[in-house]
Amino acid sequence: MSDTLLVYVTFPSQAEAERVAETLLAERLVACANILGACTSIYR
């Protein structure tokens, strides 16, 4: 069985996230890509 890996990445736009997800899926580098809605990050 393969190891499972979760990668969390932010993108500047929905379109860019979709482009990267489609490329990763087409290249069979990922089995699934989730694109989540807007988030708020708070830094110190």
N, C-alpha and C positions, 0 to 999 in steps of 0.2 A: 504494500500500500504506500502511496506517496504521502509526503508530509503536506500539511495544509499551511498556507501562508496568507495572511491578510495584509494588504497594502492600502493605506489611506493617503490620498493625494488631493490637494486642492488645485483648482484651475481658475483662471481669471474670468472665464465665461462658460455658460452652458454648452455653447457650440464647440469650444475647445475640448471640453470633457467628453462630448459625444464623439468627436473626431478621434481622440486617443482611444476611447473604449472600442469603437468600431475597428480601428487598426489592430489593437491587441486581440480582439476576437477573430478577425480575419486571419491573422498570423498564427492563430491557435496558441497564443502565449497565455491566455486566460480562458477559463471555462465560463466565467460570469463577470460582468461589470455592472456595478450599481452606481447610479448617479443620483445623489441626494440633493435636497433643496438647500437654500441659503443657510448659512450658519454664521454665528458671531464668535469671533475669537478674541480673548482678552489676554493681553501680554503684560508682563511686569517689566 
